[in-house]
Amino acid sequence: MSTATDTKRAERNAPAGERVADWADGRLGIYTLAKANMRKIFPDHWSFMLGEICLYSFVIIILTGVYLTLFFTPSMNEIVYHGPYVPLQGVRMSEAFASTMEISFEVRGGLLIRQIHHWAALIFIAAMMVHMMRVFFTGAFRKPREVNWLFGFLLLVLGMFTGFTGYSLPDDLLSGTGVRFTQGAILSVPIVGTYISMFLFGGEFPGHDFVGRFYSIHILLLPGIMLALLVGHLILVVYHKHTQYAGPGRTEKNVVGMPLLPVYMAKAGGFFFLVFGIITVVAAIATLNPIWSIGPYRVDQVSTGAQPDWYMGFAEGLIRVMPGWEINAWGHTLALGVFIPLLIFPLVLGAIAVYPFIESWVTGDKREHHILDRPRNAPTRTGFGVAWLTAYFIMLIGGGNDIVATHFNLSINAITWFVRIFFFAGPVLAFIITKRICLGLQRRDREKVLHGRESGIIKRLPHGEFIEVHEPLSQGDLFTLTSHEQYEPIEVGPTVDENGVERKVSLVKKTQAKLSQGFYGEGNQIPKPTAEEYKEITSGHGHH
C-alpha cells in the first residue's frame, strides 16, 4: 500500500513536462517507439547528405510557399496597375501578375521569400537527380528497396510538374509563353488532346481559369501527394535500414555508423540551417524571374529567349529538334513533330523507373542487398547511367538552341542537327567510353591488390635494374577492393538432353541469358584476384 502511495506522490511531484510525457506514453506508446528508433544507426558518408538536401529544400519550399499564399491572388481578372513600379503604371495586367508585383515591391521581405522559394525548388530537383544517380550508380535500388526507388522517382517527376505549375502562376510574359508551349503540346495528342486542353484552361487559351486551376494543383494536389510519398520514403529508409559502403566490419546484416540521437540529429539539424543559409544567400544575390522587367503576358507577344527552368529543358529540346512531320488522314492532322517527343519523354522516364526490376531479372538475384557497389564494379550499369545523363544534357542544348546560337555566334540549324545526331550517337559513345574506364579502374584495383600501392621510391637492384618499391595494402584496403560480388552470367544450358530429346527453351529465358551475357559475360568485368594469386606474389615471387 505504501508503495502505491509513494508512486502516486512521486508522480504528483514530477516536473510538468515529465507528467505530460508519461500521459502521452500511456496512450500512444511514444517512449517504446522512441526507445526502439532513437538509437538507430546511420552510416557516415558525404554522399548520404544528398538525400538530406532534398528533404531540407522541400521543407524550405513548404515554409516559403505558405508565406507567399497569404498575398498571392490566383485570378485572371484584368486590372490597371497603379503600384510603386513606375515603368508598369497604367498597364493592364491580371490580378495574378499584380499580386506578384505587390509581393515583390510592397510586402516586407516578399521578394526575398519569392527568390528563396524559387531557388529552393531548383535545388530540390537538382538534388533529387543527383541523389537518384548516387542510388543508381551504387546499386542502392536493389532488393528490398525497389519500391523506395519508385517513390523517389515519383517525387522527382511530381517535383518537375510542381515547379512548372509554380513558375506559371505569376502570368508574366515568360511563364505565359511556356504555358502556351505546353498547350500546343497537349493539342497534338490525338482524340483527347483538345478535351484535355479545354478541361485545363476552361476554354480557348489562355482563358480565365488556368491560373486558379494551376494554383490549386500547385499548393494542394501535387504537394499533398509529394508529402505522402516523402513520408513513405523515409519510413522505408528506417524500416529497411540504411545502405553502407563496403569496408572492414561492414556486412549485409549490420550497419556501422553513428546513432540517430544525439550525434546524427545534431549534425542533421546543423546541416538544415546550413542549407537554408546558403539558399538564402544565393537568393539574395542572384535574381530569378524578374517579372517587372518581362511584363505581363499577352497572347500577341513572345518573350525573346524564353527558356523553361532547366529540368524541363529535356522535354523542350525533344520538341525543338524534332522535324515538323505531319500526317493528314480523314480530315485530321497528326503533328508528329510534337506527338513523338511526347511519347519519348515518358518512355525515357519509365525506363528509369523500372530499371531495378530489369536488373533483378537479368541477374536472377533475389537476395537482399545492404552493401553498396562501387560504380566501377558494375560497368554496364554505370555505362547506362552516364548514357542517360549524356542524352539529357544534349537535349538541354537542344532546348536552348537559340540561346546557344546567339551567345556563341553559331548557326541555329547547325546546333539543331548536332543535337539530332548526337541524341543517338552521344549516349552510345558515352556508354562505350564509360564502360572502358570502369574496366580500366578494375584492372588498376587488381594490380593494386596483387602488387601493392606505388610508393614513388626508386630502387636499383644489384644487376642494375631500376624498380619502384610498392607498399603492401592494409587489410582494410584489401577487403574494400575485393569484397564486391561478381555475378556469373545465366546460361541457357544444352538444348538436347542425354537421351537426345530436344529441350524447349522459352524466348523469355533466351532473352534473359542474352542480356545476362551482355551485363556480366566475358569482357564485361575483370576477375578479382584470388587468394592463391595474392599469396604467390606476396611470398616473394616477382613482388618488389
Secondary structure, DSSP 8 states (H G I E B T S, - for coil): -HHHHHHHHHHHHS-HHHHHHHHHHHHH-HHHHHHHHTT-EE---GGGHHHHHHHHHHHHHHHHHHHHHTT------EEE--SS-GGGTT-EEEHHHHHHHHHHHTSTTHHHHHHHHHHHHHHHHHHHHHHHHHHHHHTTTSTT-HHHHHHHHHHHHHHHHHHHHHHHTT-BHHHHHHHHHHHHHHHTSTTTHHHHHHHHHSSSSSTTTHHHHHHHIIIIIHHHHHHHHHHHHHHHHHHH---EE--TT--TT---SEEIIIIIHHHHHHHHHHHHHHHHHHHHHS----HHHH-B--TT---TT----GGGHHHHHHHHHS---EEEETTEEEEHHHHHHHHHHHHHHHHHHHHHHHHHHHHT--S---EE--GGGSHHHHHHHHHHHHHHHHHHHHHTHHHHHHHHT--HHHHHHHHHHHHHHHHHHHHHHHHHHHHHHHHHHHHHHHH-EEEEEEEE-TTS-EEEEEE---HHHHHHHH-S----------SB-TTS-B----HHHHHHHHHHHHHHSTTSS-----HHHHHHHHTTSS--
